[in-house]
């Protein structure tokens, strides 16, 4: 069980333990502040999931 912050494109969604959907925020700082509060309230850790870039390009070592 944990509180999760998921990147949803241009929004951040906070999912509390035992819930499927949560609050959405545009501002990451606000989402983090609320997520920290909820994690402390539930006595659970806070995890943040960042979406990988759709096309990050070639590895840096292969650039010329």
PDB file of N, CA, C and O in Angstrom:
ATOM      1  N   UNK A   1       0.842  -1.163   0.000  1.00  0.00           N
ATOM      2  CA  UNK A   1       0.000   0.000   0.000  1.00  0.00           C
ATOM      3  C   UNK A   1       0.893   1.234   0.000  1.00  0.00           C
ATOM      4  O   UNK A   1       1.911   1.291   0.689  1.00  0.00           O
ATOM      5  N   UNK A   2       0.490   2.196  -0.775  1.00  0.00           N
ATOM      6  CA  UNK A   2       1.256   3.435  -0.870  1.00  0.00           C
ATOM      7  C   UNK A   2       0.376   4.498  -1.511  1.00  0.00           C
ATOM      8  O   UNK A   2      -0.692   4.204  -2.048  1.00  0.00           O
ATOM      9  N   UNK A   3       0.840   5.726  -1.443  1.00  0.00           N
ATOM     10  CA  UNK A   3       0.232   6.821  -2.180  1.00  0.00           C
ATOM     11  C   UNK A   3       1.097   7.020  -3.424  1.00  0.00           C
ATOM     12  O   UNK A   3       2.321   7.113  -3.331  1.00  0.00           O
ATOM     13  N   UNK A   4       0.454   7.084  -4.577  1.00  0.00           N
ATOM     14  CA  UNK A   4       1.170   7.216  -5.842  1.00  0.00           C
ATOM     15  C   UNK A   4       0.837   8.538  -6.500  1.00  0.00           C
ATOM     16  O   UNK A   4      -0.301   9.004  -6.437  1.00  0.00           O
ATOM     17  N   UNK A   5       1.838   9.146  -7.137  1.00  0.00           N
ATOM     18  CA  UNK A   5       1.623  10.273  -8.038  1.00  0.00           C
ATOM     19  C   UNK A   5       2.031   9.791  -9.427  1.00  0.00           C
ATOM     20  O   UNK A   5       3.184   9.422  -9.649  1.00  0.00           O
ATOM     21  N   UNK A   6       1.083   9.797 -10.354  1.00  0.00           N
ATOM     22  CA  UNK A   6       1.337   9.355 -11.722  1.00  0.00           C
ATOM     23  C   UNK A   6       1.341  10.543 -12.670  1.00  0.00           C
ATOM     24  O   UNK A   6       0.509  11.444 -12.564  1.00  0.00           O
ATOM     25  N   UNK A   7       2.294  10.530 -13.599  1.00  0.00           N
ATOM     26  CA  UNK A   7       2.315  11.529 -14.665  1.00  0.00           C
ATOM     27  C   UNK A   7       1.312  11.095 -15.722  1.00  0.00           C
ATOM     28  O   UNK A   7       1.400   9.985 -16.248  1.00  0.00           O
ATOM     29  N   UNK A   8       0.362  11.963 -16.033  1.00  0.00           N
ATOM     30  CA  UNK A   8      -0.679  11.672 -17.028  1.00  0.00           C
ATOM     31  C   UNK A   8      -0.581  12.679 -18.170  1.00  0.00           C
ATOM     32  O   UNK A   8      -1.560  13.349 -18.500  1.00  0.00           O
ATOM     33  N   UNK A   9       0.570  12.780 -18.755  1.00  0.00           N
ATOM     34  CA  UNK A   9       0.769  13.762 -19.813  1.00  0.00           C
ATOM     35  C   UNK A   9       1.011  15.131 -19.209  1.00  0.00           C
ATOM     36  O   UNK A   9       2.070  15.380 -18.632  1.00  0.00           O
ATOM     37  N   UNK A  10       0.032  16.025 -19.338  1.00  0.00           N
ATOM     38  CA  UNK A  10       0.177  17.376 -18.796  1.00  0.00           C
ATOM     39  C   UNK A  10      -0.397  17.504 -17.398  1.00  0.00           C
ATOM     40  O   UNK A  10      -0.425  18.599 -16.837  1.00  0.00           O
ATOM     41  N   UNK A  11      -0.856  16.399 -16.828  1.00  0.00           N
ATOM     42  CA  UNK A  11      -1.439  16.417 -15.485  1.00  0.00           C
ATOM     43  C   UNK A  11      -0.743  15.394 -14.593  1.00  0.00           C
ATOM     44  O   UNK A  11      -0.047  14.497 -15.070  1.00  0.00           O
ATOM     45  N   UNK A  12      -0.947  15.550 -13.300  1.00  0.00           N
ATOM     46  CA  UNK A  12      -0.452  14.629 -12.287  1.00  0.00           C
ATOM     47  C   UNK A  12      -1.649  14.111 -11.515  1.00  0.00           C
ATOM     48  O   UNK A  12      -2.500  14.891 -11.089  1.00  0.00           O
ATOM     49  N   UNK A  13      -1.723  12.789 -11.330  1.00  0.00           N
ATOM     50  CA  UNK A  13      -2.846  12.193 -10.610  1.00  0.00           C
ATOM     51  C   UNK A  13      -2.341  11.516  -9.350  1.00  0.00           C
ATOM     52  O   UNK A  13      -1.377  10.752  -9.390  1.00  0.00           O
ATOM     53  N   UNK A  14      -2.999  11.800  -8.223  1.00  0.00           N
ATOM     54  CA  UNK A  14      -2.650  11.190  -6.940  1.00  0.00           C
ATOM     55  C   UNK A  14      -3.653  10.078  -6.665  1.00  0.00           C
ATOM     56  O   UNK A  14      -4.863  10.299  -6.647  1.00  0.00           O
ATOM     57  N   UNK A  15      -3.118   8.868  -6.449  1.00  0.00           N
ATOM     58  CA  UNK A  15      -3.952   7.712  -6.130  1.00  0.00           C
ATOM     59  C   UNK A  15      -3.666   7.306  -4.686  1.00  0.00           C
ATOM     60  O   UNK A  15      -2.529   6.989  -4.335  1.00  0.00           O
ATOM     61  N   UNK A  16      -4.692   7.318  -3.865  1.00  0.00           N
ATOM     62  CA  UNK A  16      -4.555   6.903  -2.472  1.00  0.00           C
ATOM     63  C   UNK A  16      -4.713   5.390  -2.364  1.00  0.00           C
ATOM     64  O   UNK A  16      -5.249   4.761  -3.277  1.00  0.00           O
ATOM     65  N   UNK A  17      -4.247   4.789  -1.248  1.00  0.00           N
ATOM     66  CA  UNK A  17      -4.395   3.338  -1.060  1.00  0.00           C
ATOM     67  C   UNK A  17      -5.855   2.903  -1.233  1.00  0.00           C
ATOM     68  O   UNK A  17      -6.775   3.585  -0.782  1.00  0.00           O
ATOM     69  N   UNK A  18      -6.047   1.765  -1.889  1.00  0.00           N
ATOM     70  CA  UNK A  18      -7.364   1.153  -2.102  1.00  0.00           C
ATOM     71  C   UNK A  18      -8.285   1.986  -2.982  1.00  0.00           C
ATOM     72  O   UNK A  18      -9.502   1.811  -2.918  1.00  0.00           O
ATOM     73  N   UNK A  19      -7.752   2.878  -3.796  1.00  0.00           N
ATOM     74  CA  UNK A  19      -8.577   3.647  -4.731  1.00  0.00           C
ATOM     75  C   UNK A  19      -8.069   3.424  -6.149  1.00  0.00           C
ATOM     76  O   UNK A  19      -6.889   3.144  -6.359  1.00  0.00           O
ATOM     77  N   UNK A  20      -8.967   3.549  -7.117  1.00  0.00           N
ATOM     78  CA  UNK A  20      -8.593   3.345  -8.511  1.00  0.00           C
ATOM     79  C   UNK A  20      -8.357   4.657  -9.244  1.00  0.00           C
ATOM     80  O   UNK A  20      -7.591   4.700 -10.207  1.00  0.00           O
ATOM     81  N   UNK A  21      -9.002   5.718  -8.803  1.00  0.00           N
ATOM     82  CA  UNK A  21      -8.862   7.028  -9.433  1.00  0.00           C
ATOM     83  C   UNK A  21      -8.608   8.059  -8.345  1.00  0.00           C
ATOM     84  O   UNK A  21      -8.967   7.860  -7.184  1.00  0.00           O
ATOM     85  N   UNK A  22      -7.989   9.153  -8.736  1.00  0.00           N
ATOM     86  CA  UNK A  22      -7.663  10.133  -7.716  1.00  0.00           C
ATOM     87  C   UNK A  22      -7.796  11.558  -8.192  1.00  0.00           C
ATOM     88  O   UNK A  22      -8.400  11.841  -9.227  1.00  0.00           O
ATOM     89  N   UNK A  23      -7.216  12.446  -7.411  1.00  0.00           N
ATOM     90  CA  UNK A  23      -7.235  13.875  -7.710  1.00  0.00           C
ATOM     91  C   UNK A  23      -6.211  14.171  -8.805  1.00  0.00           C
ATOM     92  O   UNK A  23      -5.137  13.571  -8.844  1.00  0.00           O
ATOM     93  N   UNK A  24      -6.557  15.101  -9.689  1.00  0.00           N
ATOM     94  CA  UNK A  24      -5.635  15.504 -10.750  1.00  0.00           C
ATOM     95  C   UNK A  24      -5.189  16.947 -10.558  1.00  0.00           C
ATOM     96  O   UNK A  24      -5.965  17.806 -10.139  1.00  0.00           O
ATOM     97  N   UNK A  25      -3.923  17.193 -10.875  1.00  0.00           N
ATOM     98  CA  UNK A  25      -3.318  18.510 -10.736  1.00  0.00           C
ATOM     99  C   UNK A  25      -2.521  18.835 -11.988  1.00  0.00           C
ATOM    100  O   UNK A  25      -1.968  17.937 -12.623  1.00  0.00           O
ATOM    101  N   UNK A  26      -2.458  20.109 -12.345  1.00  0.00           N
ATOM    102  CA  UNK A  26      -1.609  20.554 -13.444  1.00  0.00           C
ATOM    103  C   UNK A  26      -0.218  20.900 -12.905  1.00  0.00           C
ATOM    104  O   UNK A  26       0.785  20.686 -13.586  1.00  0.00           O
ATOM    105  N   UNK A  27      -0.162  21.423 -11.707  1.00  0.00           N
ATOM    106  CA  UNK A  27       1.083  21.860 -11.090  1.00  0.00           C
ATOM    107  C   UNK A  27       1.701  20.715 -10.282  1.00  0.00           C
ATOM    108  O   UNK A  27       1.090  20.220  -9.335  1.00  0.00           O
ATOM    109  N   UNK A  28       2.919  20.295 -10.658  1.00  0.00           N
ATOM    110  CA  UNK A  28       3.576  19.196  -9.961  1.00  0.00           C
ATOM    111  C   UNK A  28       3.842  19.534  -8.496  1.00  0.00           C
ATOM    112  O   UNK A  28       3.683  18.673  -7.631  1.00  0.00           O
ATOM    113  N   UNK A  29       4.243  20.766  -8.205  1.00  0.00           N
ATOM    114  CA  UNK A  29       4.530  21.152  -6.818  1.00  0.00           C
ATOM    115  C   UNK A  29       3.298  20.977  -5.933  1.00  0.00           C
ATOM    116  O   UNK A  29       3.405  20.513  -4.798  1.00  0.00           O
ATOM    117  N   UNK A  30       2.133  21.350  -6.452  1.00  0.00           N
ATOM    118  CA  UNK A  30       0.890  21.186  -5.683  1.00  0.00           C
ATOM    119  C   UNK A  30       0.574  19.700  -5.500  1.00  0.00           C
ATOM    120  O   UNK A  30       0.171  19.282  -4.414  1.00  0.00           O
ATOM    121  N   UNK A  31       0.753  18.905  -6.551  1.00  0.00           N
ATOM    122  CA  UNK A  31       0.513  17.463  -6.445  1.00  0.00           C
ATOM    123  C   UNK A  31       1.452  16.836  -5.417  1.00  0.00           C
ATOM    124  O   UNK A  31       1.040  15.973  -4.642  1.00  0.00           O
ATOM    125  N   UNK A  32       2.702  17.264  -5.412  1.00  0.00           N
ATOM    126  CA  UNK A  32       3.665  16.732  -4.456  1.00  0.00           C
ATOM    127  C   UNK A  32       3.289  17.116  -3.025  1.00  0.00           C
ATOM    128  O   UNK A  32       3.376  16.290  -2.116  1.00  0.00           O
ATOM    129  N   UNK A  33       2.879  18.347  -2.828  1.00  0.00           N
ATOM    130  CA  UNK A  33       2.481  18.813  -1.490  1.00  0.00           C
ATOM    131  C   UNK A  33       1.280  18.005  -0.977  1.00  0.00           C
ATOM    132  O   UNK A  33       1.278  17.557   0.170  1.00  0.00           O
ATOM    133  N   UNK A  34       0.268  17.821  -1.820  1.00  0.00           N
ATOM    134  CA  UNK A  34      -0.911  17.049  -1.423  1.00  0.00           C
ATOM    135  C   UNK A  34      -0.536  15.580  -1.231  1.00  0.00           C
ATOM    136  O   UNK A  34      -0.999  14.945  -0.284  1.00  0.00           O
ATOM    137  N   UNK A  35       0.299  15.033  -2.120  1.00  0.00           N
ATOM    138  CA  UNK A  35       0.721  13.636  -1.994  1.00  0.00           C
ATOM    139  C   UNK A  35       1.471  13.371  -0.705  1.00  0.00           C
ATOM    140  O   UNK A  35       1.251  12.348  -0.056  1.00  0.00           O
ATOM    141  N   UNK A  36       2.355  14.280  -0.327  1.00  0.00           N
ATOM    142  CA  UNK A  36       3.090  14.132   0.936  1.00  0.00           C
ATOM    143  C   UNK A  36       2.137  14.157   2.125  1.00  0.00           C
ATOM    144  O   UNK A  36       2.285  13.380   3.068  1.00  0.00           O
ATOM    145  N   UNK A  37       1.164  15.052   2.073  1.00  0.00           N
ATOM    146  CA  UNK A  37       0.172  15.136   3.155  1.00  0.00           C
ATOM    147  C   UNK A  37      -0.632  13.840   3.258  1.00  0.00           C
ATOM    148  O   UNK A  37      -0.824  13.314   4.354  1.00  0.00           O
ATOM    149  N   UNK A  38      -1.102  13.326   2.122  1.00  0.00           N
ATOM    150  CA  UNK A  38      -1.902  12.098   2.132  1.00  0.00           C
ATOM    151  C   UNK A  38      -1.078  10.893   2.591  1.00  0.00           C
ATOM    152  O   UNK A  38      -1.583  10.037   3.317  1.00  0.00           O
ATOM    153  N   UNK A  39       0.179  10.824   2.173  1.00  0.00           N
ATOM    154  CA  UNK A  39       1.037   9.711   2.591  1.00  0.00           C
ATOM    155  C   UNK A  39       1.223   9.733   4.110  1.00  0.00           C
ATOM    156  O   UNK A  39       1.167   8.688   4.757  1.00  0.00           O
ATOM    157  N   UNK A  40       1.441  10.914   4.673  1.00  0.00           N
ATOM    158  CA  UNK A  40       1.593  11.030   6.126  1.00  0.00           C
ATOM    159  C   UNK A  40       0.288  10.675   6.828  1.00  0.00           C
ATOM    160  O   UNK A  40       0.299  10.020   7.870  1.00  0.00           O
ATOM    161  N   UNK A  41      -0.831  11.107   6.260  1.00  0.00           N
ATOM    162  CA  UNK A  41      -2.142  10.831   6.848  1.00  0.00           C
ATOM    163  C   UNK A  41      -2.427   9.327   6.866  1.00  0.00           C
ATOM    164  O   UNK A  41      -2.985   8.816   7.837  1.00  0.00           O
ATOM    165  N   UNK A  42      -2.048   8.616   5.798  1.00  0.00           N
ATOM    166  CA  UNK A  42      -2.282   7.173   5.710  1.00  0.00           C
ATOM    167  C   UNK A  42      -1.153   6.359   6.356  1.00  0.00           C
ATOM    168  O   UNK A  42      -1.285   5.149   6.538  1.00  0.00           O
ATOM    169  N   UNK A  43      -0.045   7.025   6.700  1.00  0.00           N
ATOM    170  CA  UNK A  43       1.103   6.301   7.245  1.00  0.00           C
ATOM    171  C   UNK A  43       1.744   5.400   6.202  1.00  0.00           C
ATOM    172  O   UNK A  43       2.251   4.327   6.530  1.00  0.00           O
ATOM    173  N   UNK A  44       1.724   5.837   4.935  1.00  0.00           N
ATOM    174  CA  UNK A  44       2.232   5.045   3.828  1.00  0.00           C
ATOM    175  C   UNK A  44       3.326   5.819   3.090  1.00  0.00           C
ATOM    176  O   UNK A  44       3.396   7.043   3.197  1.00  0.00           O
ATOM    177  N   UNK A  45       4.176   5.115   2.345  1.00  0.00           N
ATOM    178  CA  UNK A  45       5.191   5.810   1.550  1.00  0.00           C
ATOM    179  C   UNK A  45       4.547   6.511   0.345  1.00  0.00           C
ATOM    180  O   UNK A  45       3.431   6.186  -0.058  1.00  0.00           O
ATOM    181  N   UNK A  46       5.267   7.465  -0.207  1.00  0.00           N
ATOM    182  CA  UNK A  46       4.834   8.185  -1.403  1.00  0.00           C
ATOM    183  C   UNK A  46       5.748   7.788  -2.549  1.00  0.00           C
ATOM    184  O   UNK A  46       6.969   7.882  -2.428  1.00  0.00           O
ATOM    185  N   UNK A  47       5.177   7.350  -3.652  1.00  0.00           N
ATOM    186  CA  UNK A  47       5.937   7.002  -4.848  1.00  0.00           C
ATOM    187  C   UNK A  47       5.500   7.903  -5.988  1.00  0.00           C
ATOM    188  O   UNK A  47       4.330   8.273  -6.080  1.00  0.00           O
ATOM    189  N   UNK A  48       6.445   8.258  -6.861  1.00  0.00           N
ATOM    190  CA  UNK A  48       6.144   9.094  -8.020  1.00  0.00           C
ATOM    191  C   UNK A  48       6.525   8.312  -9.271  1.00  0.00           C
ATOM    192  O   UNK A  48       7.647   7.818  -9.386  1.00  0.00           O
ATOM    193  N   UNK A  49       5.583   8.203 -10.209  1.00  0.00           N
ATOM    194  CA  UNK A  49       5.817   7.484 -11.463  1.00  0.00           C
ATOM    195  C   UNK A  49       5.867   8.484 -12.607  1.00  0.00           C
ATOM    196  O   UNK A  49       4.867   9.130 -12.918  1.00  0.00           O
ATOM    197  N   UNK A  50       7.032   8.610 -13.234  1.00  0.00           N
ATOM    198  CA  UNK A  50       7.188   9.491 -14.383  1.00  0.00           C
ATOM    199  C   UNK A  50       7.060   8.672 -15.658  1.00  0.00           C
ATOM    200  O   UNK A  50       7.672   7.611 -15.781  1.00  0.00           O
ATOM    201  N   UNK A  51       6.273   9.156 -16.599  1.00  0.00           N
ATOM    202  CA  UNK A  51       6.146   8.470 -17.888  1.00  0.00           C
ATOM    203  C   UNK A  51       7.410   8.683 -18.692  1.00  0.00           C
ATOM    204  O   UNK A  51       7.938   9.794 -18.735  1.00  0.00           O
ATOM    205  N   UNK A  52       7.907   7.626 -19.334  1.00  0.00           N
ATOM    206  CA  UNK A  52       9.075   7.825 -20.202  1.00  0.00           C
ATOM    207  C   UNK A  52       8.670   8.624 -21.444  1.00  0.00           C
ATOM    208  O   UNK A  52       7.500   8.636 -21.827  1.00  0.00           O
ATOM    209  N   UNK A  53       9.621   9.274 -22.052  1.00  0.00           N
ATOM    210  CA  UNK A  53       9.348  10.005 -23.283  1.00  0.00           C
ATOM    211  C   UNK A  53       8.907   9.034 -24.376  1.00  0.00           C
ATOM    212  O   UNK A  53       9.385   7.901 -24.429  1.00  0.00           O
ATOM    213  N   UNK A  54       8.007   9.469 -25.239  1.00  0.00           N
ATOM    214  CA  UNK A  54       7.504   8.606 -26.306  1.00  0.00           C
ATOM    215  C   UNK A  54       8.620   8.222 -27.268  1.00  0.00           C
ATOM    216  O   UNK A  54       8.676   7.076 -27.714  1.00  0.00           O
ATOM    217  N   UNK A  55       9.496   9.140 -27.592  1.00  0.00           N
ATOM    218  CA  UNK A  55      10.603   8.859 -28.495  1.00  0.00           C
ATOM    219  C   UNK A  55      11.823   9.600 -27.988  1.00  0.00           C
ATOM    220  O   UNK A  55      12.105  10.708 -28.445  1.00  0.00           O
ATOM    221  N   UNK A  56      12.555   9.010 -27.050  1.00  0.00           N
ATOM    222  CA  UNK A  56      13.671   9.711 -26.439  1.00  0.00           C
ATOM    223  C   UNK A  56      14.869   9.871 -27.353  1.00  0.00           C
ATOM    224  O   UNK A  56      15.796  10.609 -27.018  1.00  0.00           O
ATOM    225  N   UNK A  57      14.880   9.197 -28.510  1.00  0.00           N
ATOM    226  CA  UNK A  57      16.018   9.294 -29.416  1.00  0.00           C
ATOM    227  C   UNK A  57      17.065   8.240 -29.095  1.00  0.00           C
ATOM    228  O   UNK A  57      16.894   7.442 -28.174  1.00  0.00           O
ATOM    229  N   UNK A  58      18.141   8.242 -29.854  1.00  0.00           N
ATOM    230  CA  UNK A  58      19.195   7.234 -29.658  1.00  0.00           C
ATOM    231  C   UNK A  58      19.953   7.479 -28.350  1.00  0.00           C
ATOM    232  O   UNK A  58      19.948   8.594 -27.829  1.00  0.00           O
ATOM    233  N   UNK A  59      20.597   6.450 -27.826  1.00  0.00           N
ATOM    234  CA  UNK A  59      21.412   6.631 -26.621  1.00  0.00           C
ATOM    235  C   UNK A  59      22.490   7.684 -26.851  1.00  0.00           C
ATOM    236  O   UNK A  59      22.989   7.827 -27.967  1.00  0.00           O
ATOM    237  N   UNK A  60      22.845   8.410 -25.819  1.00  0.00           N
ATOM    238  CA  UNK A  60      23.825   9.492 -25.943  1.00  0.00           C
ATOM    239  C   UNK A  60      25.151   9.001 -26.499  1.00  0.00           C
ATOM    240  O   UNK A  60      25.837   9.744 -27.201  1.00  0.00           O
ATOM    241  N   UNK A  61      25.527   7.756 -26.198  1.00  0.00           N
ATOM    242  CA  UNK A  61      26.827   7.245 -26.649  1.00  0.00           C
ATOM    243  C   UNK A  61      26.869   7.061 -28.160  1.00  0.00           C
ATOM    244  O   UNK A  61      27.958   6.988 -28.729  1.00  0.00           O
ATOM    245  N   UNK A  62      25.702   6.982 -28.840  1.00  0.00           N
ATOM    246  CA  UNK A  62      25.714   6.760 -30.285  1.00  0.00           C
ATOM    247  C   UNK A  62      25.606   8.061 -31.076  1.00  0.00           C
ATOM    248  O   UNK A  62      25.649   8.044 -32.306  1.00  0.00           O
ATOM    249  N   UNK A  63      25.465   9.193 -30.376  1.00  0.00           N
ATOM    250  CA  UNK A  63      25.384  10.471 -31.091  1.00  0.00           C
ATOM    251  C   UNK A  63      26.768  10.846 -31.616  1.00  0.00           C
ATOM    252  O   UNK A  63      27.787  10.586 -30.976  1.00  0.00           O
ATOM    253  N   UNK A  64      26.776  11.453 -32.778  1.00  0.00           N
ATOM    254  CA  UNK A  64      28.096  11.842 -33.333  1.00  0.00           C
ATOM    255  C   UNK A  64      28.334  13.324 -33.204  1.00  0.00           C
ATOM    256  O   UNK A  64      29.383  13.818 -33.616  1.00  0.00           O
TER     257      UNK A  64
END
